[in-house]
Amino acid sequence: MWFGKLSCFVQLIFILSLFQVPAFAIKKSYIVYLGSHAHGPQVSEADLHRVTDSHSEFLGSFLGSTQKAKEAIIYSYKRHINGFAATLEEEEAAEIAKHPKVVSVFLNQGRQLHTTHSWDFMLLEKDGVIHPTSLWKRARFGEDTIIGNLDTGVWAESESFSDEGIGPIPAKWKGICQNDTTGFPCNRKLIGARYFNKGYASYAGAPLRSSFNSARDHEGHGSHTLSTAAGNFVAGANVFGLGNGTAKGGSPKARVAAYKVCWPPINGSECFDADIMAAFDAAIHDGVDVLSVSLGGDPSNYLDDGLSIGAFHAVKNGIAVVCSAGNSGPAAGTVSNVAPWMITVGASTLDREFQAIVQLQNGLRLKGTSLSKPLPEDRFYPLITGAQAKAANASPHDAMLCIGGTLDPQKVKGKILACLRGDTARVDKGEQAALAGAVGMILCNDKGSGNEIIADPHVLPASQINYTDGIAVFSYINSTVDPQGFITPPTAQLNTKPAPFMASFSSQGPNTITPEILKPDITAPGVNIIAAYTQATSPTNESFDKRRIAFNTESGTSMSCPHVSGVVGLLKTLYPDWSPSAIRSAIMTTARTRDNTVNPMKNASFIEATPFSFGAGHIQPNRAMDPGLIYDLTVNDYLDFLCAIGYNKTMMQLFSESPNYKCPKSASLLDFNYPSIAVPELSGSVTVTRRVKNVGSPGTYAVRIHKPLGVSVTVEPNILKFKNIGEEKSFKVTLKAKGLGVTKDYVFGGLIWSDGKHYVRSPIVVSSAAAAAV
């Protein structure tokens, strides 16, 4: 499965029909200004309702029906300003502007550049201004680095992949734009596209329709991830008028290539190892520099995992492979893509929210998020819970979750429905509410989701609120004879605090395959990310939803993964001779572990997070371009690692393709030169060895230690002097259980080498033998 939003399509025949969806014209949001209202001093609800109806009728005269107009209208300005905002094609807007009752029609313009706000949040820019010392400037925006993406393909016509102003294709490129029955256009930006479906077809057990022979993205996931990694600067990007600004990827001047390996799900699986490995093989041949892979499954032995094998061969050829950690959090031991040659990425929040406030008639105002349209009228509406609205044959549990077929339309019609998050997709709950006749929906987090609230493009007015506020809503509804509520139209709010905090869905360590390797490695923005989207499906991926948009917001480790891929692309441009492990080390050792309140990062329940959630911390691109020291690894180091975990000589010779490679007589997992230190079974004391390489100016580094609870840590030597760039030095870290020893749980600390300018930080994770066995 891919690690963004989960598809709701479950039957292959139904899914195949989606591939017949024609191309749609790209729409944008416009304001149609009609002047002022002629309301008297007392404005009734009926007056406001008539205004809304008049706007729908007016727009319907251009679109062909009032129903289409209602679907297109985002806001209806009813009290003082007379007009409305709507999603329109350019030709429709031009026709409306000619009408004698129209004062003006203009694009819904923003005043600040903050659509892909993640890059501002990570300080590659500030309020749209790019500082000369930014990694973007230093690395020429990733110019001519080639980033490949294993995903659902790409919507090639998106402005994010336009080649306007881009020079010739790099001479080293050997890829192709594979034969496509739908006229798939590659260019000097999107320089390659391939599809791989034989493994999928084999699993399906039936021949695939010709429409499957294409790298075109019919789901949206691949376009979103690829544009996040390396999309162009695109002005005026927004989602239904919100987040308006300039979209851009991490390496906006890089070239991109799409490798379609994921297809409509069969029994819950979309991407198959046979196709994934074929894609890796092709990408290595084609000449990519970075591979972004936002997909995965349950972790398995490294050489029984097609993704792990493909990634190893890529890394062996100098290609950095960045993978998503998975969306199975917050449970422990759920992290995926744990091979040590991969860069594994967790997901955390930004300091931007699309706020839609839930107002209760008792005076409570509860912060929520959404990208939905406003309620039809500016008034309170009756509230009802899913359990109260249950159909006769449904259980209260399923109805509270607003699962399809569990709601009674007679109870729901005209009310705002309160649903509990869980079991089904968030947008599907909105669809079920709309089908039952609800005028709006309040989506209340379950306990596991905590404070993580996600802005979705719901098909009806909606707001998602946190767990505590959800309890307040349910309590109010259940204890009030005539509960009433209102949802404000969504607005974009910046500089929200605390940020970042970990997304509840982000999969967590420990690494269940090799606990001596801490995973994930790093975290990056993965909640409410705006990026390019397909025109082949709706923003919710629901058949009920007929809308089409050029940019969409999505959440998942699928979205955080390409943020890191984009930064890796910049570092490859700046340091073309750095190995994938050197780049990973630079990113990990310069990460931050504090939020914008200067407190330790938290999880979605606002409890202090640990390296099992964020790895080394939150990525800081500008710091990563000058790490000072790096922990490097060679292909032979990875082979030694495999020997240490028990792979035999014969297998290793086949895997290494070198008849001269021999497993070392003694190989210790604890001495593997990873930028983090994990000791899962500390009993007494243990000594681990690490090796650092100077990639900065000559200098003297001193060590500083943050000791895990119950563990003494000593480092020898505690001073490292470097005279030359490229010079390497080793040091030993001895960890010893104090007193009664380590508790049965994991404990966390850190080690920092600093010369006063650079701070080279490694997390330390330790548990007792008892904890490791739990």
SEZA-521804 format. One line per 8 residues: for each residue z, x, y of C-alpha. Coordinates in Angstrom, 2 decimals, padded with zeros to 5 digits. Layout:
<sites>
Z:X:Y  ...
</sites>
This chain:
<sites>
000.00:000.00:000.00  -000.48:001.09:003.59  002.58:001.36:005.77  001.82:-000.83:008.77  002.10:-004.56:008.78  001.79:-006.12:005.34  -001.31:-008.23:004.63  -000.71:-011.80:003.52
-003.97:-012.18:001.55  -003.19:-012.61:-002.12  -006.34:-013.88:-003.76  -009.35:-011.63:-004.03  -011.93:-014.42:-003.82  -010.44:-015.64:-000.58  -010.32:-012.09:000.77  -013.95:-011.40:-000.07
-014.98:-014.29:002.13  -013.48:-012.50:005.11  -016.16:-009.88:004.84  -018.66:-012.42:006.10  -016.98:-012.62:009.54  -019.61:-011.95:012.23  -019.16:-009.64:015.18  -017.42:-011.18:018.18
-017.86:-010.31:021.81  -014.92:-008.36:023.17  -012.75:-010.54:025.34  -010.43:-009.65:028.19  -007.80:-011.57:030.11  -008.76:-012.96:033.51  -006.90:-014.86:036.22  -008.65:-017.99:037.51
-007.15:-018.68:040.95  -007.47:-022.22:042.28  -005.34:-021.94:045.42  -002.11:-023.94:045.94  -000.64:-027.09:044.50  -000.15:-030.28:046.49  003.19:-031.12:044.94  005.69:-033.16:046.91
009.31:-032.05:047.43  010.35:-033.46:044.05  008.30:-032.14:041.12  008.76:-033.97:037.86  008.12:-032.73:034.34  005.27:-035.22:034.19  003.71:-033.59:037.26  003.85:-030.19:035.60
002.43:-031.55:032.40  -000.50:-033.05:034.31  -001.21:-029.63:035.86  -001.32:-028.01:032.43  -003.65:-030.74:031.19  -005.91:-030.33:034.22  -006.23:-026.59:033.61  -007.11:-027.16:029.96
-009.68:-029.81:030.87  -011.20:-027.59:033.55  -011.55:-024.58:031.26  -012.66:-026.80:028.40  -015.69:-027.85:030.44  -016.87:-024.24:030.18  -015.77:-023.41:026.62  -016.94:-026.63:025.03
-013.63:-028.31:024.20  -010.09:-028.75:025.47  -008.76:-027.36:022.17  -010.61:-024.07:022.64  -009.28:-023.92:026.18  -005.70:-024.39:025.00  -006.15:-021.53:022.53  -007.57:-019.29:025.27
-005.03:-020.00:028.04  -002.19:-017.47:028.27  -000.39:-018.80:031.37  -000.67:-021.99:033.36  000.62:-021.56:036.91  002.08:-024.98:037.67  004.58:-024.94:040.51  003.32:-023.11:043.61
000.34:-021.00:042.58  -002.48:-023.07:041.19  -004.42:-021.35:038.46  -004.28:-019.95:034.96  -004.75:-016.78:032.94  -007.05:-016.91:029.94  -008.83:-014.72:027.42  -012.53:-014.94:028.27
-015.82:-013.24:027.69  -017.30:-011.61:030.78  -020.13:-014.15:030.97  -017.67:-017.06:030.81  -015.61:-015.58:033.66  -018.76:-015.17:035.79  -019.74:-018.81:035.27  -016.26:-020.08:036.16
-016.33:-018.01:039.39  -019.34:-020.02:040.57  -017.47:-023.32:040.50  -016.76:-024.70:044.00  -013.06:-025.40:043.22  -012.43:-021.79:042.21  -011.10:-019.39:044.84  -011.54:-016.27:042.71
-011.69:-014.90:039.18  -010.45:-011.38:038.50  -009.34:-009.15:035.67  -005.65:-009.11:034.84  -004.97:-005.68:036.32  -001.90:-003.49:035.83  -000.17:-001.32:038.40  000.99:001.48:036.16
-000.66:003.40:033.32  001.61:002.77:030.34  -000.34:001.07:027.45  000.04:003.84:024.85  003.38:004.42:026.48  004.45:006.68:023.60  002.79:009.72:025.21  004.64:009.09:028.46
007.85:008.64:026.44  007.18:012.02:024.77  006.46:013.61:028.20  002.82:014.57:027.64  002.39:012.60:030.87  004.72:010.96:033.36  003.69:007.70:035.05  000.07:008.55:034.32
000.25:012.07:035.78  -000.40:014.99:033.41  001.54:018.11:034.40  -000.27:021.48:034.16  002.34:022.67:031.64  001.78:019.67:029.35  000.57:020.39:025.83  -002.34:018.09:026.64
-003.54:020.47:029.36  -002.73:023.65:027.45  -004.53:022.45:024.31  -007.49:020.93:026.20  -006.59:017.46:024.86  -007.41:018.60:021.32  -011.01:019.37:022.23  -013.30:019.76:019.17
-010.46:019.66:016.64  -011.50:017.24:013.87  -008.99:014.63:012.70  -009.72:012.64:009.56  -008.00:009.38:008.65  -007.51:007.93:005.15  -007.09:004.22:005.76  -008.99:000.91:005.97
-011.95:002.36:007.82  -012.80:002.07:011.51  -014.26:-000.40:014.01  -016.86:002.00:015.36  -017.79:-000.06:018.41  -014.32:000.23:019.95  -014.26:002.04:023.29  -011.63:004.33:021.76
-014.44:005.91:019.74  -017.15:006.05:022.41  -018.88:009.43:022.80  -019.53:009.11:026.52  -019.08:012.52:028.13  -018.56:014.31:024.81  -020.60:017.37:023.87  -022.45:018.27:020.67
-020.84:017.83:017.26  -019.03:021.05:016.19  -021.32:023.28:014.16  -018.82:023.53:011.31  -019.01:019.79:010.57  -020.63:018.94:007.23  -019.74:015.28:006.99  -021.95:012.19:007.03
-022.07:008.65:008.31  -022.35:006.98:004.93  -024.96:004.31:004.23  -023.76:000.97:005.55  -025.20:-002.50:005.14  -023.76:-003.62:008.49  -025.37:-001.04:010.78  -022.41:001.28:011.10
-022.85:003.57:014.16  -021.40:007.09:014.20  -021.70:009.28:017.31  -020.46:012.53:018.84  -016.85:011.22:018.89  -016.80:009.38:015.57  -018.67:012.09:013.72  -018.20:010.89:010.17
-017.43:007.84:008.06  -017.23:007.47:004.30  -015.97:004.82:001.92  -014.43:005.18:-001.55  -014.05:002.09:-003.71  -014.83:002.98:-007.30  -011.17:003.29:-008.25  -010.51:-000.04:-006.58
-013.46:-001.67:-008.39  -012.28:-000.30:-011.68  -008.85:-001.81:-011.17  -010.40:-005.12:-010.09  -012.42:-005.19:-013.28  -015.48:-006.65:-011.64  -018.42:-005.42:-009.54  -017.81:-005.46:-005.79
-019.98:-007.32:-003.32  -022.35:-005.27:-001.18  -020.14:-005.81:001.86  -017.63:-003.41:000.26  -020.14:-000.58:000.62  -019.06:000.21:004.14  -016.51:002.19:006.10  -016.20:-000.69:008.55
-012.61:-001.79:009.19  -012.12:-005.47:008.39  -008.30:-005.35:008.55  -007.49:-003.45:011.78  -005.07:-000.94:010.34  -007.46:002.02:010.19  -008.84:001.51:013.70  -005.28:001.32:015.05
-004.08:004.50:013.33  -007.20:006.55:014.08  -007.19:005.63:017.76  -003.47:006.46:017.96  -004.20:009.93:016.63  -007.30:010.71:018.67  -008.70:007.75:020.60  -010.39:008.23:023.98
-008.84:007.40:027.33  -009.65:003.68:027.73  -008.71:002.05:031.03  -007.70:-001.59:031.19  -006.42:-001.85:027.62  -003.90:-004.63:026.97  -002.78:-007.24:024.48  -003.19:-010.72:025.98
-002.65:-009.22:029.43  000.55:-007.36:028.50  001.02:-003.57:028.44  -001.99:-003.25:030.71  -003.03:000.34:031.39  -004.91:003.22:029.82  -004.97:003.59:026.05  -005.28:007.07:024.58
-004.63:009.02:021.40  -002.55:012.12:020.89  -005.65:014.34:020.82  -007.98:012.26:023.02  -010.80:014.83:023.05  -010.71:015.53:019.32  -013.53:014.38:017.03  -012.65:011.82:014.37
-013.78:010.89:010.88  -012.88:007.77:008.89  -012.36:007.80:005.12  -011.99:004.25:003.90  -009.81:004.18:000.79  -007.87:000.93:001.27  -009.20:-002.52:000.51  -007.96:-006.12:000.21
-004.85:-006.12:-002.01  -004.94:-006.75:-005.73  -001.49:-007.36:-007.19  000.04:-005.78:-004.13  -002.01:-002.56:-004.20  -004.77:-001.67:-001.75  -005.38:002.07:-002.12  -005.95:003.71:-005.46
-005.44:007.35:-006.45  -009.01:007.81:-007.73  -010.37:006.87:-004.32  -007.70:008.79:-002.42  -008.43:012.01:-004.27  -012.19:011.58:-003.79  -011.57:011.14:-000.07  -009.44:014.28:000.12
-012.13:016.17:-001.72  -014.82:015.00:000.68  -012.69:015.62:003.76  -012.01:019.21:002.74  -015.74:019.71:002.33  -016.59:017.99:005.58  -014.50:020.38:007.64  -011.59:018.33:009.02
-008.67:020.20:010.58  -006.05:017.46:010.24  -005.71:014.53:007.86  -003.66:011.51:008.86  -002.57:009.41:005.88  -000.69:006.19:006.60  -000.37:005.02:003.02  001.72:005.70:-000.05
003.76:004.24:-002.88  006.84:004.96:-004.91  007.47:008.71:-005.09  006.52:010.37:-008.36  006.18:013.84:-009.80  003.96:015.91:-007.56  001.19:016.51:-010.06  001.18:012.86:-011.21
000.47:011.67:-007.68  -003.12:011.60:-006.44  -002.04:011.72:-002.82  000.21:014.72:-003.45  -002.53:016.55:-005.33  -005.15:015.81:-002.71  -002.79:016.93:000.05  -002.03:020.18:-001.72
-005.72:021.06:-001.93  -006.15:020.23:001.71  -003.22:022.40:002.76  -004.51:025.18:000.58  -007.66:025.05:002.70  -005.72:025.22:005.94  -005.80:021.45:006.67  -002.54:019.94:007.92
-001.72:016.67:006.14  000.50:014.14:007.93  001.86:011.17:005.96  003.94:008.07:006.64  007.43:007.95:005.14  007.18:004.29:004.09  008.49:000.91:005.21  011.15:000.32:002.56
014.19:001.02:004.73  016.98:000.83:005.49  017.93:001.43:001.84  018.75:005.02:000.88  016.40:007.02:-001.33  013.28:005.02:-000.39  011.30:007.75:001.39  007.76:008.25:000.08
005.27:011.14:000.36  007.92:013.77:-000.31  005.77:016.75:-001.36  006.85:019.83:000.64  003.28:020.58:001.74  003.07:017.26:003.59  004.47:016.44:007.04  006.41:013.22:006.41
007.07:010.91:009.37  009.69:008.22:009.95  009.47:005.55:012.66  011.58:004.91:015.75  011.38:002.90:018.95  010.04:003.47:022.47  011.75:002.69:025.77  009.34:-000.21:026.31
009.88:-003.81:025.24  007.78:-006.93:025.65  010.67:-009.19:026.51  010.69:-012.94:025.96  014.12:-014.32:026.83  015.65:-017.11:024.76  017.59:-019.46:027.02  020.04:-021.94:025.51
021.18:-025.01:027.41  024.79:-023.79:027.11  023.91:-020.92:029.48  023.32:-018.13:026.98  020.35:-015.83:027.73  019.33:-013.73:024.74  016.83:-010.86:024.95  013.92:-011.14:022.56
010.40:-009.74:022.23  006.97:-011.25:021.72  003.29:-011.11:022.63  002.82:-014.85:022.37  001.66:-017.39:024.92  004.19:-019.38:026.97  005.57:-022.78:026.09  003.36:-025.63:027.32
005.94:-026.82:029.85  008.62:-025.14:031.92  011.54:-027.11:030.45  014.11:-027.12:027.68  012.99:-028.23:024.21  015.00:-029.54:021.24  016.09:-026.82:018.78  016.24:-027.04:014.99
016.93:-024.49:012.25  014.66:-023.99:009.29  017.44:-025.23:006.98  017.82:-028.43:009.01  014.05:-028.93:008.91  013.69:-028.46:005.15  011.31:-030.60:003.16  012.75:-032.81:000.43
011.70:-030.50:-002.39  012.67:-027.21:-000.66  015.86:-025.18:-000.82  017.83:-024.55:002.39  017.47:-020.80:001.73  013.66:-020.89:001.62  013.43:-023.31:004.54  015.66:-021.07:006.68
013.11:-018.31:006.02  010.33:-020.75:007.05  008.37:-020.07:003.88  005.15:-022.06:003.51  005.62:-025.58:002.18  009.37:-025.71:002.86  009.34:-027.45:006.26  009.19:-031.18:007.02
006.73:-031.80:009.91  008.49:-035.03:010.87  011.66:-033.05:011.57  009.92:-030.10:013.25  007.33:-031.72:015.53  007.81:-030.96:019.22  010.82:-028.71:018.68  011.55:-024.99:018.82
012.21:-023.87:015.25  014.76:-021.11:014.50  013.70:-019.06:011.45  015.43:-016.19:009.66  013.56:-012.90:009.25  012.89:-011.70:005.71  010.79:-012.18:002.53  007.57:-013.22:004.33
005.62:-011.69:007.20  006.96:-012.35:010.69  003.64:-013.79:011.91  003.40:-015.98:008.82  006.67:-017.66:009.80  005.07:-018.45:013.15  002.04:-019.88:011.39  004.23:-022.09:009.20
006.15:-023.27:012.26  002.89:-024.14:014.04  001.50:-025.95:011.00  004.68:-028.03:010.84  004.22:-029.03:014.49  006.78:-026.77:016.17  006.21:-026.12:019.86  007.79:-022.67:019.56
009.79:-020.38:017.28  012.89:-018.21:017.58  012.73:-015.52:014.90  016.28:-014.34:014.14  016.84:-010.95:012.51  018.65:-010.70:009.23  021.54:-008.26:008.93  019.39:-005.43:007.57
017.01:-005.61:010.54  019.91:-005.32:013.00  018.73:-004.63:016.55  015.10:-003.85:015.70  013.00:-006.52:017.41  009.21:-006.39:017.21  006.66:-007.89:019.59  004.12:-009.74:017.48
001.06:-011.73:018.66  002.38:-015.01:017.23  000.10:-018.03:017.13  002.65:-020.15:019.00  005.22:-019.41:021.73  007.89:-017.28:020.07  010.59:-014.68:020.54  012.26:-012.38:018.03
015.96:-011.69:018.64  018.48:-009.36:017.03  020.97:-010.17:014.28  023.98:-010.81:016.53  022.04:-013.06:018.89  020.53:-014.87:015.92  024.00:-015.76:014.71  024.73:-017.15:018.18
021.57:-019.30:018.08  022.32:-020.71:014.63  025.93:-021.35:015.62  024.86:-023.19:018.79  022.33:-025.36:016.96  024.73:-026.19:014.12  027.61:-027.08:016.46  025.73:-029.10:019.10
024.65:-032.73:018.92  021.48:-032.22:020.98  020.75:-028.44:021.09  018.13:-027.44:023.65  016.42:-024.14:024.41  013.58:-022.39:026.21  011.54:-019.20:025.69  010.34:-017.33:028.79
006.79:-015.92:028.89  006.76:-012.28:027.70  006.84:-009.45:030.24  006.67:-005.67:029.73  009.91:-003.83:030.52  010.15:-000.02:030.69  013.08:002.41:030.49  015.01:000.25:028.05
018.10:001.84:026.47  019.00:003.17:024.01  015.71:004.74:022.98  014.64:006.00:020.63  016.56:004.43:017.78  015.42:004.29:014.19  013.42:001.29:012.98  015.20:-000.60:010.21
012.05:-000.60:008.07  011.66:003.19:008.17  012.23:004.58:004.68  015.17:006.93:004.25  016.23:009.94:002.25  017.48:011.48:000.14  014.34:012.72:-001.55  014.56:011.26:-005.06
012.09:013.75:-006.58  013.47:017.00:-005.15  016.69:016.40:-003.17  016.69:020.06:-002.12  013.81:019.17:000.25  014.93:016.98:003.16  012.56:014.10:003.84  011.39:012.65:006.18
010.62:015.72:008.28  010.42:014.11:011.70  010.36:010.75:013.47  007.95:009.44:016.12  007.19:006.14:017.88  006.32:003.42:015.39  007.44:000.11:016.93  005.25:-002.11:019.14
002.45:000.46:019.40  -000.71:-000.63:021.22  -003.98:000.82:019.94  -007.57:-000.14:019.08  -008.24:-002.98:016.69  -011.03:-004.53:014.66  -013.12:-007.49:015.78  -013.42:-008.69:012.18
-010.04:-010.41:011.98  -007.32:-011.91:014.14  -004.38:-009.97:015.59  -002.06:-011.58:013.02  -004.45:-011.10:010.06  -003.90:-014.79:009.32  -006.90:-017.04:008.52  -005.21:-019.72:010.65
-005.60:-017.47:013.72  -009.09:-017.47:015.25  -008.36:-015.08:018.13  -010.10:-011.69:018.50  -008.83:-008.81:020.65  -009.92:-005.21:021.30  -006.37:-003.79:021.21  -003.35:-004.90:019.24
000.29:-004.01:018.78  001.55:-002.98:015.35  004.72:-001.52:013.91  005.40:000.68:010.89  005.56:004.28:009.79  001.78:003.86:009.69  001.95:003.88:013.48  004.35:006.84:013.79
002.31:008.99:011.40  -000.80:009.24:013.66  001.38:010.09:016.66  002.35:013.26:014.81  -001.25:013.76:013.62  -002.36:013.72:017.25  000.21:016.37:018.20  -000.80:018.44:015.17
-004.38:018.26:016.45  -003.28:019.67:019.80  -001.40:022.51:018.13  -004.43:023.29:015.92  -006.54:023.56:019.07  -003.99:025.78:020.79  -003.23:027.93:017.73  -006.24:027.75:015.39
-004.81:030.48:013.14  -001.46:028.78:012.52  -000.90:027.50:009.00  -000.01:023.83:008.36  003.56:024.92:007.55  003.81:026.86:010.84  002.77:023.74:012.75  005.29:021.62:010.84
008.02:024.15:011.57  007.21:024.14:015.29  007.42:020.35:015.38  010.65:020.16:013.36  012.66:022.94:014.97  011.98:021.71:018.52  012.81:018.04:017.86  015.59:016.20:019.66
018.40:014.22:018.07  019.70:012.43:021.18  018.43:009.28:022.86  017.85:008.51:026.54  021.56:007.86:027.04  022.17:011.48:025.88  024.06:010.18:022.85  023.20:010.83:019.19
020.26:008.74:017.97  021.24:005.48:016.29  019.83:003.28:013.57  018.77:-000.33:014.06  022.39:-001.48:013.66  023.34:000.92:016.48  025.31:003.13:014.10  024.73:006.87:014.41
021.64:007.82:012.42  021.39:010.85:010.14  018.70:013.34:009.07  017.96:011.02:006.15  016.49:008.69:008.78  014.95:011.05:011.32  014.63:014.37:009.49  014.85:017.12:012.11
014.76:014.54:014.93  012.32:012.92:017.35  009.14:014.87:018.09  008.86:016.72:021.45  005.23:017.86:021.79  005.67:020.11:024.83  008.52:021.98:023.15  006.52:022.35:019.93
003.86:024.50:021.64  006.47:027.21:022.25  008.92:027.15:019.32  009.93:030.83:019.52  010.43:031.23:015.76  008.79:029.48:012.83  009.52:029.06:009.12  006.16:029.83:007.51
004.97:029.19:003.96  001.96:030.38:001.98  000.13:028.73:-000.89  001.97:031.05:-003.27  005.29:029.84:-001.84  004.30:026.30:-002.82  003.31:027.50:-006.28  006.68:029.26:-006.60
008.32:025.98:-005.62  006.54:024.19:-008.46  007.63:026.90:-010.85  011.23:026.45:-009.70  011.17:022.75:-010.57  009.88:023.42:-014.07  006.09:023.45:-014.16  004.91:025.89:-016.81
002.73:028.99:-016.52  -000.40:027.41:-018.02  -000.25:024.40:-015.72  000.37:026.57:-012.67  -002.60:028.81:-013.40  -004.84:025.75:-013.60  -003.37:024.30:-010.43  -003.59:027.56:-008.49
-007.13:028.36:-009.70  -006.03:031.97:-009.83  -005.78:033.79:-013.18  -003.56:036.37:-011.49  -000.83:033.99:-010.36  002.39:034.20:-012.35  005.58:032.28:-011.85  008.34:034.56:-010.55
011.04:035.52:-013.06  013.61:033.74:-010.94  012.74:031.09:-008.39  015.41:029.17:-006.50  014.73:025.84:-004.84  017.47:026.58:-002.33  015.57:029.67:-001.12  012.34:027.78:-000.46
011.52:028.61:003.17  011.72:025.06:004.55  012.78:024.43:008.18  015.74:022.36:006.93  018.55:023.14:004.47  019.57:020.60:001.82  022.21:021.33:-000.83  022.65:018.22:-002.98
025.22:019.55:-005.44  027.60:021.90:-003.68  030.38:023.04:-005.96  032.40:025.98:-004.68  029.91:027.96:-002.59  026.22:028.71:-002.47  024.03:031.13:-000.50  020.51:030.26:000.63
017.90:032.55:002.14  015.47:031.79:004.95  012.75:033.80:006.71  011.62:033.33:010.31  008.58:034.70:012.12  008.49:035.45:015.84  005.63:033.63:017.58  007.00:034.06:021.09
007.86:037.01:023.26  010.14:039.80:021.96  013.81:038.92:022.19  017.23:038.64:020.60  018.33:035.45:018.89  021.94:034.50:018.20  022.99:031.80:015.76  025.04:028.70:016.55
026.35:026.46:013.78  027.37:022.82:013.68  029.35:022.66:010.45  029.11:019.63:008.14  032.46:017.93:007.57  034.43:019.74:004.88  032.01:022.67:004.65  032.33:026.17:006.06
029.05:027.82:007.05  028.48:031.53:007.67  025.20:033.25:008.57  024.38:036.89:007.91  023.16:038.52:010.06  024.15:036.33:013.00  021.87:038.23:015.41  018.11:038.67:014.96
016.17:041.11:017.17  012.38:040.85:017.41  010.22:043.53:019.01  006.77:042.16:018.17  004.87:038.90:017.80  004.41:038.14:014.10  007.51:040.11:013.09  009.52:038.46:010.30
013.21:038.67:009.49  015.36:037.08:006.80  018.90:035.74:006.94  021.35:034.22:004.49  023.41:031.07:004.92  026.56:030.66:002.82  027.99:027.17:002.47  031.46:026.73:000.97
033.42:023.58:000.27  036.76:023.65:002.11  040.06:022.31:000.81  039.40:019.48:-001.62  035.67:020.02:-001.17  032.90:017.87:000.15  033.35:014.12:000.08  031.37:012.03:-002.38
028.96:011.15:000.41  026.43:013.39:002.15  027.58:015.25:005.25  025.37:016.66:007.99  025.29:019.64:010.30  022.86:022.05:011.89  021.91:025.65:012.54  020.35:026.85:015.79
018.80:030.23:016.60  018.51:030.77:020.37  017.41:033.52:022.74  018.47:031.48:025.77  014.99:029.99:026.19  014.11:028.72:022.73  016.36:026.60:020.52  015.22:026.75:016.90
017.16:024.01:015.14  017.43:023.29:011.41  019.36:020.31:010.02  021.85:020.96:007.20  022.49:018.28:004.56  025.21:018.77:001.93  026.87:016.72:-000.78  029.09:017.39:-003.77
027.85:017.20:-007.33  029.57:013.81:-007.54  027.59:012.45:-004.59  024.29:013.67:-006.00  024.98:011.81:-009.22  025.65:008.48:-007.44
</sites>
